[in-house]
Structures are given as C-alpha cells and as structure tokens.
Amino acid sequence: MNPERIVREARRWIGTPYRHQAAALGAGADCLGLLRGVWRELYGREVAVIPPYAADWRHGTGGAALEAAARRHLVAAGPEPQAGDVILLRLMRHHPPRHCAIMVTKDRFIHAQEHLGVVEMALGESWAQRIAGVYRFP
C-alpha cells in the first residue's frame, strides 16, 4: 500500500474527537477506530467485526488481542517505523500493547488520545520506548 496515501488519509482524521469504540471521521474515534477508518478508505470495507471492549481495556492485564489482530490483518515490518506504518504501543511496562497509531514520518505519528481526539505528534523518546510492534497495511 502506498505510504503517502495512508498518511493523507490518516491526516484527514485530525481533529476528530475521541469517542470510545467509534470509527467515524469527524464524529468520533478511538485509536482502533482511527485504524479501522483508514482501512475502510484504503480497502473499501471494514477490516473485521470488532467485538465490544471496555473503555478501560488498555489498563487490563488480559491477553494480547490488539497484537493478535495486527498479526492477522497487517504485515510485520520494522524494526524502525516508516511513514504509513502502524505502530503498537505498550501503555504499561511488561503488558501487551494496548494502543495503536499511524506513522506520518519517521519521527511523527497520528493517534486518538482521550481528551485530545485524533492528533499528530512527535514520536519522542517516551513514546518510542513504548513501541511493541511495527506493521504495514497489506
């Protein structure tokens, strides 16, 4: 998939408010909703049926559903993320990744964050240390 097209689509989502489990451009999205929305634009369909998940799922210690889905639907890449890549991030040390984002350059990414919505920001050291996987759209 063309990285420029992925970045262009991800940037369209900037300013979309944060809404748990939502995936609607301009209306609301969480981090997974952002990925789902970009996937829909790229492929013309939903990636998969997403079961409901709790708003505090990212704090849990349960399985690695996000990582398993990435392995199932995306292509492993890396280790250095590039524009258009999907990164999985650990929010807590020694826990499975519970957050995802789309790289727009080698040092900037777009993600959906509570209280901020969909934003583009620098991949500073604190975020870079949390990267648990790098994937590409097929």
N, CA and C of each residue as an Amber inpcrd file, in Angstrom:
protein
   414
   0.8590000  -1.1840000   0.0000000   0.0000000   0.0000000   0.0000000
   0.8980000   1.2380000   0.0000000   0.4970000   2.2410000  -0.7010000
   1.2520000   3.4780000  -0.8610000   1.2850000   4.2700000   0.4610000
   2.4840000   4.4920000   1.0260000   2.5790000   5.2130000   2.3110000
   1.9990000   6.6270000   2.2530000   2.1740000   7.3260000   1.1390000
   1.6370000   8.6810000   1.0240000   0.1110000   8.6720000   1.1190000
  -0.5140000   7.6810000   0.5210000  -1.9760000   7.5820000   0.5840000
  -2.4330000   7.3140000   2.0210000  -1.7180000   6.4490000   2.7230000
  -2.0510000   6.1390000   4.1150000  -1.9380000   7.3970000   4.9730000
  -0.8310000   8.1170000   4.8250000  -0.6110000   9.3370000   5.6060000
  -1.6770000  10.3780000   5.2770000  -1.9800000  10.5500000   4.0060000
  -3.0020000  11.5210000   3.5990000  -4.3500000  11.1930000   4.2470000
  -4.7200000   9.9150000   4.2460000  -5.9980000   9.5200000   4.8550000
  -5.9610000   9.7060000   6.3670000  -4.8740000   9.3170000   7.0080000
  -4.7690000   9.4820000   8.4650000  -4.8810000  10.9530000   8.8440000
  -4.2600000  11.8180000   8.0720000  -4.3110000  13.2570000   8.3790000
  -5.7160000  13.8240000   8.2420000  -6.5450000  13.2410000   7.3970000
  -7.9350000  13.7000000   7.2850000  -8.6700000  13.5590000   8.6210000
  -8.2380000  12.6210000   9.4570000  -8.8970000  12.3330000  10.7280000
  -8.5100000  13.3040000  11.8370000  -7.4500000  14.0930000  11.6330000
  -7.0080000  15.0220000  12.6750000  -8.1640000  15.9530000  13.0300000
  -8.3770000  16.1130000  14.3330000  -9.4770000  16.9390000  14.8360000
 -10.7290000  16.1520000  15.1660000 -10.7960000  14.8930000  14.7450000
 -11.9310000  14.0540000  15.1090000 -11.8940000  13.8510000  16.6290000
 -13.0060000  14.0850000  17.3260000 -12.9950000  13.9270000  18.7830000
 -12.7970000  12.4670000  19.2040000 -12.2930000  12.3050000  20.4070000
 -12.1280000  10.9580000  20.9550000 -13.4900000  10.4230000  21.3790000
 -13.8310000   9.2470000  20.9000000 -15.0490000   8.5370000  21.3020000
 -14.7200000   7.0600000  21.3680000 -14.9160000   6.4870000  22.5290000
 -14.6470000   5.0690000  22.7420000 -15.4190000   4.2230000  21.7320000
 -14.7560000   3.3060000  21.0820000 -15.2690000   2.3380000  20.1110000
 -15.7840000   2.9600000  18.8140000 -15.6680000   4.2560000  18.6460000
 -16.1570000   4.8960000  17.4320000 -15.1060000   4.8400000  16.3300000
 -15.5750000   4.9260000  15.0900000 -14.7030000   4.9340000  13.9230000
 -15.3500000   5.7700000  12.8260000 -15.7120000   7.0200000  13.1660000
 -16.4230000   7.8890000  12.2360000 -15.6550000   9.1930000  12.0550000
 -15.1500000   9.4280000  10.8680000 -14.4030000  10.6260000  10.5450000
 -15.1920000  11.8710000  10.9410000 -14.5730000  12.7250000  11.7410000
 -15.1940000  13.9740000  12.1570000 -16.1580000  13.8510000  13.3180000
 -16.6770000  12.6580000  13.5690000 -17.6650000  12.4590000  14.6370000
 -17.0530000  11.8410000  15.8880000 -16.1240000  10.9150000  15.7350000
 -15.5010000  10.2930000  16.8950000 -14.7130000   9.0500000  16.5380000
 -13.6070000   8.8570000  17.2560000 -12.7630000   7.6750000  17.0610000
 -11.8890000   7.4740000  18.2810000 -11.5900000   6.2100000  18.5440000
 -10.5110000   5.8880000  19.4710000  -9.3450000   5.4140000  18.6060000
  -8.2680000   4.9210000  19.2110000  -7.1010000   4.5590000  18.4080000
  -7.4170000   3.4580000  17.4110000  -8.1740000   2.4530000  17.8360000
  -8.5490000   1.3710000  16.9310000  -9.5190000   1.8750000  15.8680000
 -10.4060000   2.7770000  16.2390000 -11.3370000   3.3600000  15.2830000
 -10.6240000   4.1380000  14.1870000  -9.5470000   4.8260000  14.5350000
  -8.7420000   5.5240000  13.5410000  -8.1950000   4.5280000  12.5250000
  -7.6070000   3.4480000  13.0080000  -7.0770000   2.4210000  12.1100000
  -8.1810000   1.8280000  11.2380000  -9.3230000   1.5390000  11.8490000
 -10.4490000   0.9660000  11.0940000 -10.9150000   1.9180000  10.0060000
 -10.9960000   3.2050000  10.3330000 -11.4410000   4.1810000   9.3530000
 -10.4750000   4.3260000   8.1870000  -9.2000000   4.3400000   8.4810000
  -8.1970000   4.4170000   7.4160000  -8.2760000   3.1530000   6.5690000
  -8.3950000   1.9930000   7.1900000  -8.5310000   0.7250000   6.4550000
  -9.7290000   0.7770000   5.5060000 -10.8750000   1.2580000   6.0090000
 -12.0830000   1.3420000   5.1680000 -11.8450000   2.1980000   3.9350000
 -11.1490000   3.3140000   4.1030000 -10.8750000   4.1890000   2.9610000
  -9.9190000   3.5140000   1.9760000  -8.9390000   2.7960000   2.4900000
  -7.9490000   2.1550000   1.6270000  -8.5180000   0.9500000   0.8900000
  -9.3670000   0.1650000   1.5740000  -9.8210000  -1.1180000   1.0220000
 -11.3130000  -1.1730000   0.7020000 -12.0560000  -0.1500000   1.0980000
 -13.4750000  -0.1100000   0.7580000 -14.3750000  -0.9930000   1.5970000
 -13.8560000  -1.4960000   2.7090000 -14.6390000  -2.3650000   3.5930000
 -14.0320000  -2.3380000   4.9890000 -14.8050000  -2.8240000   5.9380000
 -14.3190000  -2.9370000   7.3230000 -13.3100000  -4.0800000   7.3930000
 -12.2670000  -3.9080000   8.1720000 -11.2330000  -4.9330000   8.2970000
 -11.7850000  -6.2160000   8.9120000 -12.6380000  -6.0980000   9.9190000
 -13.2030000  -7.2550000  10.6160000 -14.3020000  -6.7560000  11.5430000
 -15.1000000  -7.6880000  12.0270000 -16.0910000  -7.3470000  13.0460000
 -15.3290000  -7.2250000  14.3630000 -15.4530000  -6.0770000  14.9860000
 -14.7300000  -5.8140000  16.2330000 -15.6850000  -6.0260000  17.3980000
 -15.3770000  -6.9740000  18.2770000 -16.2570000  -7.1650000  19.4290000
 -16.1730000  -5.9790000  20.3820000 -17.2070000  -5.7350000  21.1600000
 -17.1580000  -4.6350000  22.1340000 -15.9820000  -4.8140000  23.0950000
 -15.4360000  -3.7050000  23.5210000 -14.3530000  -3.7330000  24.5030000
 -14.5800000  -2.5950000  25.4830000 -14.1690000  -2.8190000  26.7150000
 -14.3970000  -1.8560000  27.7900000 -13.5460000  -0.6090000  27.5860000
 -14.0270000   0.5070000  28.0700000 -13.2910000   1.7710000  27.9480000
 -11.9490000   1.7070000  28.6600000 -11.8380000   0.8830000  29.6830000
 -10.5790000   0.7760000  30.4170000  -9.7780000  -0.4550000  30.0040000
 -10.0580000  -1.0100000  28.8200000  -9.3730000  -2.2220000  28.3630000
  -7.8590000  -2.0420000  28.3140000  -7.4050000  -0.8270000  28.0650000
  -5.9680000  -0.6050000  27.9260000  -5.2250000  -0.7760000  29.2440000
  -5.9660000  -0.7240000  30.3680000  -5.3150000  -0.8690000  31.6650000
  -5.2930000  -2.3100000  32.1600000  -6.0050000  -3.1830000  31.4850000
  -6.1190000  -4.5730000  31.9290000  -4.8340000  -5.3610000  31.7420000
  -4.8050000  -6.5260000  32.3360000  -3.6380000  -7.3890000  32.2210000
  -3.9390000  -8.6080000  31.3670000  -5.1090000  -8.6370000  30.7530000
  -5.5220000  -9.7780000  29.9430000  -4.7050000  -9.9170000  28.6790000
  -5.1490000 -10.7840000  27.7780000  -4.4460000 -11.1710000  26.5620000
  -3.9840000 -10.0440000  25.6710000  -3.5220000 -10.4400000  24.5350000
  -2.9310000  -9.5050000  23.5850000  -3.7740000  -9.4560000  22.3130000
  -5.0360000  -9.0760000  22.4450000  -5.9530000  -9.0730000  21.3080000
  -5.5060000  -8.1090000  20.2130000  -5.0070000  -6.9370000  20.5610000
  -4.5730000  -5.9620000  19.5660000  -3.4000000  -6.5120000  18.7570000
  -2.4560000  -7.1100000  19.4370000  -1.2910000  -7.6800000  18.7600000
  -1.6990000  -8.8530000  17.8640000  -2.5980000  -9.6860000  18.3290000
  -3.0740000 -10.8140000  17.5220000  -3.7850000 -10.3150000  16.2650000
  -4.5950000  -9.2740000  16.4000000  -5.2960000  -8.7070000  15.2440000
  -4.2980000  -8.1120000  14.2550000  -3.2780000  -7.4360000  14.7510000
  -2.2560000  -6.8690000  13.8710000  -1.5670000  -7.9740000  13.0790000
  -1.2280000  -9.0520000  13.7360000  -0.5880000 -10.1790000  13.0420000
  -1.5110000 -10.8000000  11.9940000  -2.7980000 -10.7970000  12.2670000
  -3.7810000 -11.4030000  11.3670000  -4.0650000 -10.5240000  10.1470000
  -4.1200000  -9.2130000  10.3200000  -4.5830000  -8.3330000   9.2520000
  -3.5090000  -7.4410000   8.6260000  -2.3770000  -7.2870000   9.2940000
  -1.3060000  -6.4230000   8.8000000  -0.0710000  -7.2650000   8.4960000
   0.9630000  -6.6260000   7.9750000   2.2150000  -7.2960000   7.6200000
   3.3020000  -6.8020000   8.5630000   4.0010000  -7.7160000   9.2030000
   5.0830000  -7.3270000  10.1140000   6.1330000  -6.5200000   9.3630000
   6.6300000  -5.4750000  10.0040000   7.6460000  -4.5950000   9.4100000
   8.6300000  -4.2370000  10.5090000   9.5180000  -3.3490000  10.1750000
  10.3860000  -2.8400000  11.2280000  11.8120000  -3.2650000  11.0560000
  12.6080000  -2.9760000  12.0510000  12.2420000  -2.5120000  13.3810000
  11.9890000  -1.0060000  13.4630000  12.4920000  -0.2440000  12.5030000
  12.3110000   1.2060000  12.5320000  11.0430000   1.5870000  11.7720000
  10.0600000   2.2070000  12.4320000   8.8260000   2.5760000  11.7410000
   9.0470000   3.6670000  10.7010000   8.3410000   3.5380000   9.5900000
   8.4070000   4.4940000   8.4900000   7.0250000   5.0900000   8.2550000
   6.9420000   6.1090000   7.4280000   5.6690000   6.7280000   7.0780000
   4.7040000   5.6690000   6.5550000   3.4660000   5.7040000   7.0630000
   2.4420000   4.7600000   6.6540000   2.3860000   3.4990000   7.4930000
   3.3820000   3.2640000   8.3270000   3.3910000   2.0750000   9.1840000
   2.4340000   2.2550000  10.3600000   1.9420000   1.1380000  10.8450000
   1.1280000   1.0990000  12.0600000   2.0500000   0.6750000  13.1970000
   2.0160000   1.4180000  14.2890000   2.7980000   1.0090000  15.4560000
   1.8440000   0.6080000  16.5760000   2.2300000  -0.4270000  17.2900000
   1.5210000  -0.8410000  18.5050000   2.3500000  -0.3640000  19.6780000
   1.6790000   0.1550000  20.6890000   2.3730000   0.7480000  21.8260000
   1.9070000   0.1310000  23.1410000   2.8600000  -0.0930000  24.0150000
   2.5470000  -0.5220000  25.3810000   2.2820000   0.7260000  26.2060000
   1.1900000   0.7270000  26.9290000   0.9050000   1.8550000  27.8130000
   1.4660000   1.6130000  29.2020000   1.6840000   0.3300000  29.5220000
   2.2730000  -0.0260000  30.8140000   3.3650000  -1.0630000  30.5640000
   4.4870000  -0.8720000  31.2240000   5.6210000  -1.7850000  31.0760000
   5.2110000  -3.2260000  31.3980000   5.7260000  -4.1540000  30.6170000
   5.5030000  -5.5970000  30.7940000   4.0630000  -6.0230000  30.5060000
   3.2950000  -5.1890000  29.8380000   1.9300000  -5.5310000  29.4510000
   1.8740000  -5.5940000  27.9300000   0.8920000  -6.2920000  27.4030000
   0.7480000  -6.3210000  25.9410000   0.4450000  -4.9270000  25.4100000
   0.7040000  -4.6920000  24.1230000   0.3590000  -3.3910000  23.5460000
  -1.1500000  -3.1780000  23.5870000  -1.5650000  -1.9630000  23.9490000
  -2.9870000  -1.6320000  24.0770000  -3.3340000  -0.3310000  23.3470000
  -2.4170000   0.1560000  22.5250000  -2.6410000   1.4120000  21.8180000
  -2.0050000   1.2850000  20.4400000  -2.5610000   1.9850000  19.4540000
  -2.0130000   1.9260000  18.1100000  -2.0230000   3.3070000  17.4780000
  -1.1850000   3.4860000  16.4840000  -1.0300000   4.7750000  15.8130000
  -0.5150000   4.5360000  14.4070000  -0.5680000   5.5760000  13.5970000
  -0.0690000   5.5200000  12.2310000   1.0620000   6.5290000  12.0990000
   2.1960000   6.0660000  11.6120000   3.3470000   6.9420000  11.4140000
   3.1040000   7.8390000  10.2020000   3.4920000   9.1210000  10.3140000
   3.3790000  10.0350000   9.1780000   4.7610000  10.4200000   8.6410000
   5.7710000  10.3430000   9.4730000   7.1770000  10.4500000   9.0870000
   7.9090000   9.4960000  10.0230000   9.2150000   9.4340000   9.9150000
   9.9430000   8.5230000  10.8130000   9.9130000   8.9840000  12.2680000
   9.5210000  10.2510000  12.5110000   9.5100000  10.7400000  13.8890000
   8.2190000  11.4600000  14.2860000   7.1240000  11.2340000  13.5320000
   5.8140000  11.7950000  13.8760000   4.7440000  10.7360000  13.6280000
   3.6920000  10.7890000  14.4350000   2.6170000   9.8190000  14.2920000
   1.2670000  10.4650000  14.5620000   0.2110000   9.7780000  14.1320000
  -1.1610000  10.2020000  14.3800000  -1.8270000   9.1220000  15.1990000
  -2.5430000   9.5590000  16.2440000  -3.2870000   8.6180000  17.0780000
  -4.4680000   9.3360000  17.7040000  -5.3530000   8.5610000  18.2980000
  -6.5000000   9.1220000  19.0110000  -6.2100000   9.0180000  20.5020000
  -6.3000000  10.1370000  21.1730000  -5.9890000  10.1900000  22.5980000
  -7.1430000  10.8230000  23.3490000  -7.4990000  10.2150000  24.4690000
  -8.5750000  10.7670000  25.2940000  -8.2920000  12.2410000  25.5760000
  -9.3400000  13.0360000  25.6040000  -9.3050000  14.4720000  25.8820000
  -8.6880000  15.3080000  24.7540000  -8.0220000  14.6760000  23.7930000
  -7.4170000  15.4110000  22.6870000  -8.0600000  15.0700000  21.3480000
  -8.5510000  13.8640000  21.2080000  -9.0570000  13.4010000  19.9220000
  -7.9230000  12.9020000  19.0500000  -8.1420000  12.9480000  17.7460000
  -7.1170000  12.4860000  16.8150000  -6.1410000  13.6330000  16.5890000
  -4.8790000  13.3640000  16.8840000  -3.8320000  14.3750000  16.8130000
  -2.5850000  13.8110000  16.1450000  -1.7790000  14.7150000  15.6030000
  -0.4540000  14.3590000  15.1040000   0.5540000  14.8800000  16.1100000
   1.5180000  14.0540000  16.4610000   2.5170000  14.4890000  17.4340000
   3.8740000  13.8530000  17.1630000   4.8730000  14.3860000  17.8380000
   6.2390000  13.8780000  17.6970000   6.3680000  12.5270000  18.3870000
   7.1470000  11.6600000  17.7830000   7.4770000  10.3810000  18.3960000
   8.6980000  10.6110000  19.2800000   8.4460000  11.2250000  20.4430000
   9.5200000  11.4890000  21.3920000  10.0080000  10.1980000  22.0220000
  11.0260000  10.3300000  22.8200000  11.6500000   9.1630000  23.4470000
  10.6630000   8.3470000  24.2850000   9.7790000   9.0280000  25.0250000
   8.8430000   8.2800000  25.8750000   7.8890000   7.4410000  25.0360000
   7.4460000   7.9470000  23.8860000   6.5940000   7.1390000  23.0050000
   7.4160000   6.0660000  22.2990000   8.5860000   6.4170000  21.8070000
   9.4200000   5.4580000  21.0730000   9.7530000   4.2370000  21.9270000
   9.9670000   4.4380000  23.2200000  10.2840000   3.3210000  24.1140000
   9.0980000   2.3900000  24.3170000   7.9160000   2.8340000  23.9910000
   6.7100000   2.0280000  24.1780000   6.3480000   1.1830000  22.9520000
   7.0540000   1.3750000  21.8420000   6.7230000   0.6270000  20.6250000
   6.9250000  -0.8630000  20.8650000   5.8610000  -1.6190000  20.6040000
   5.8900000  -3.0670000  20.8100000   5.7770000  -3.8280000  19.4890000
   5.5300000  -3.1130000  18.4060000   5.4190000  -3.7700000  17.1040000
   5.2490000  -2.7370000  16.0040000   5.7700000  -3.0770000  14.8490000
   5.6540000  -2.2190000  13.6680000   5.0590000  -3.0780000  12.5550000
   4.0090000  -2.5610000  11.9340000   3.2900000  -3.3040000  10.8970000
   3.0030000  -2.3980000   9.7230000   2.7030000  -3.0240000   8.5840000
   2.3080000  -2.3000000   7.3740000   0.9530000  -2.7730000   6.9110000
   0.2240000  -1.8510000   6.2580000  -1.0130000  -2.2640000   5.5970000
  -0.6420000  -3.2020000   4.4600000  -1.4130000  -4.2570000   4.2530000
  -1.0590000  -5.2090000   3.1710000  -1.2660000  -4.5760000   1.7850000
